[in-house]
C-alpha cells in the first residue's frame, strides 16, 4: 500500500507557525494607534488568515496520518 510522506508538509507547517509567531510579536510591539489604523487592521487580518491556513494544514496532516495508519 502507498503511504503519504508527511515530512514536507510538517516542515511547511513549522515554517507557517514560526511566521505566525513573528507576525504576532511584531503586531503586539506596535502602538495601539498603529494597531487600530487601517494598516494595523490589515496586518492583523492577514495574520488571522495565516492562522486559518495553519489550522487547515494541521487537519490535512492529521487526515493523511490517519490514512497511513489505516493500512487498507
C-alpha positions in Angstrom: 0.0 0.0 0.0 1.2 3.5 -0.8 1.6 5.8 2.2 1.9 9.6 2.2 5.2 11.1 3.2 4.3 13.9 5.5 7.8 15.3 6.1 7.5 18.2 3.7 4.0 19.2 4.9 5.2 19.1 8.5 8.2 21.3 7.6 5.9 23.8 6.0 3.6 23.7 9.0 6.6 24.6 11.2 7.5 27.5 8.9 4.0 28.8 9.0 3.8 28.6 12.8 7.1 30.5 13.0 5.9 33.2 10.7 2.6 33.5 12.6 4.5 33.9 15.8 6.8 36.5 14.3 3.8 38.4 12.9 2.0 38.3 16.3 5.1 39.6 18.1 5.5 42.4 15.5 1.9 43.4 15.9 2.0 43.3 19.7 5.1 45.5 19.8 3.4 48.2 17.7 1.5 51.1 19.4 -2.3 50.9 20.0 -2.7 53.7 17.5 -0.9 51.7 14.8 -2.9 48.5 15.7 -6.2 50.4 15.2 -5.0 52.0 12.0 -6.0 50.6 8.6 -2.5 49.2 8.1 -2.6 47.6 11.6 -6.0 46.1 11.0 -5.0 44.8 7.6 -1.8 43.2 9.1 -3.9 41.6 11.8 -6.4 40.2 9.3 -3.6 38.7 7.2 -2.1 37.1 10.4 -5.6 35.6 11.1 -5.7 34.3 7.6 -2.4 32.6 8.2 -3.8 31.1 11.4 -6.7 29.6 9.3 -4.2 28.1 6.9 -2.2 26.6 9.7 -5.4 25.0 11.1 -6.2 23.6 7.7 -2.7 22.2 7.2 -2.8 20.6 10.7 -6.1 19.0 9.8 -4.8 17.8 6.4 -1.7 16.3 8.1 -3.9 14.5 10.6 -6.1 13.1 7.9 -3.1 11.9 5.8 -1.6 10.4 9.0 -4.9 8.5 9.7 -5.0 7.3 6.1 -1.4 6.0 6.5 -2.2 4.2 9.8 -5.4 2.5 8.5 -3.4 0.5 6.0 -6.3 -0.6 3.9 
